[in-house]
Every structure is written in C-alpha cells, then in structure tokens.
Amino acid sequence: MKISVDLTLSPLQDDYEIHVINFIKSLRDSKFTVLENPLSTQIFGEYHELMPFLTGQIHKSFEEQKICVLTMKVVKTDRSDYEPNF
C-alpha cells in the first residue's frame, strides 16, 4: 500500500537548524520520493518499506537532540503528484 507522510521536525534548542538539516538530508539520501516546502517535508513510498525507514531516522535524530517535537501525518495514498486545480 502506498502512503504519503508529512513531517515537521521541531528541535527545542538553540542549535535547531543543524538537526533539521541533517534530518532532511537523511530523507533525501533514501530511495523514496521527498518533497520539501518551508513548513514541512513530505516523503512517499510503500508502507512496509517507508515506516521502518522513518522509525530509524526519527530514532537517530532524537538521539542527537535534548528535546524535540516531531509532527507526522500519514495519508493512505501516494500524493506525490498532487497539483492544485483551482
């Protein structure tokens, strides 16, 4: 099953930028389709492949930070080709 995941990583510390950059780079280096905008990052793929990958990357990112919030939305469909029609 294809899924779309919207992620917003919010480190609650002074050096937040490097943690966000490193997290996004780890997503970019994957085999999955990754789209970015100023507020969040989306990643698209097969559920059984994408979710274990994300679990590992989130765990790694959390280990490198003191306090962090990750907001994640998961949609059961591949929305990577979405274009507004209005």
Secondary structure, DSSP 8 states (H G I E B T S, - for coil): -EEEEEEEEEE-STTHHHHHHHHHHHHHTSSSEEEE-SS-EEEEEEHHHHHHHHHHHHHHHHHT-SSEEEEEEEESS--TT-----
